[in-house]
Amino acid sequence: MNQATATPSTPTFKDRDSTDLIVVHCSATKTSADIGVRDITQWHIQRGFDTVGYHYVIRRNGELETGRPESAIGAHVRGHNSNSIGICLAGGVDANNTPENNFTPAQFATLKVLLDKLNARYPQAKILGHRDLSPDKNGDGKITPNEFIKACPSFDVGQWLAGHAL
């Protein structure tokens, strides 16, 4: 008697109609956790996603891993998935799980190369951090650090970009 064995289904992806945002995230893991797409896929499936929500993950050693196809709608920032690409850097919290910019030089070097490539493909896209998409709590039209709901990616992407021209 043959028993059917369950195999994980391959998710089907819907393509984005536009790419208006490139959003940098962190995994909110300690420096000792060398995680990548495989680990994040497991976490995201546990949260009810079909697969990893990010398009790219940059490991601690700077290795770039591909998650969702770049053309696919992501699952990384509520309200903006249909028009954005998500990049996740492994790390971002200290030993007490407090947000910390603890990314390696290799990660930042890979991020720069990846953002250069993405910027060339999507020149109209704005590059920002996940926290920059926090709602404007006081209605003044500006998001200030006291309004961030999330610290992700644990550094100011705009400030970093200013010192690393694309």
Salt bridges, closest charged atoms under 4 A:
ASP34 OD2 - ARG59 NH2 3.34
GLU65 OE2 - ARG59 NH1 2.92
GLU70 OE1 - ARG121 NH2 2.77
ASP116 OD2 - LYS112 NZ 2.77
ASP156 OD2 - ARG131 NH2 3.74
